[in-house]
Amino acid sequence: MESLTTGTFVGAGSFRCRECGYTLALSSSDVLSDCPSCGSADFARAPLFSTERIASGLAGRQAGAALVEPADENRDEHLLHAREQIEQPGDYLCYEENDELHTVALSREWTRIGRSLAADLRFDDPTVSRRHALIVRQPDGVRLLDDRSLNGVFVNGERVDGRTLADGDEIIVGRYRLCFLSIPATSDSAAQDAPRDELHPIG
């Protein structure tokens, strides 16, 4: 099997790390990067019709190697800070990127998460599929769906195809850890509904 090294254009497809087995899904314009699991630069093109995926319950780990960003020791403190920045009741996602905390209001009925330019919440990282996850807001709750991603979607460490979210749930998309926040309306709140057709960064 042909061996491929990082830093080269390899075309669209799936590529498996020869060291740990981690699989990257790339588009035609992507450059093969070091393995986000073990750091290896040695890859092989994965079989076109392979059905192997990360098993449920592994919480983003395979063969003992971390596939996601390590849990933040100050997670509770950061979540408290995120809640303090939110002025309106509603549903939100918060996550860290480049040591910066981001909070995004979920104001649409459907929110697409992925690597595609068409995604509403975009992560430009090879561990994230072009179409990775969907968040659906309905009168009876907010539901997370796996949008046929390669590496799966996890909620509180468990791989799911679909899950109704609760306040404080941790979502893993590729190497990213996101937290779902649901802020209820209070009697002394002068809240006004956010527009329903776009995402709103907070802070």
Secondary structure, 3 states (H helix, E strand, C coil): CCEEECCCECCCEEEEECCCCCEEEECCCCECCCCCCCCCCEEEECCCCCCCCCCCCCCCEECCEECCCCCCCCHHHHHHHHHHHCCCCEEEEEEEECCEEEEEECCCCEEEEECCCCCCEECCCCCCCCCCEEEEEECCEEEEEECCCCCCEEECCEEECEEECCCCCEEEECCEEEEEEEECCCCCCCCCCCCCCCCEEEC
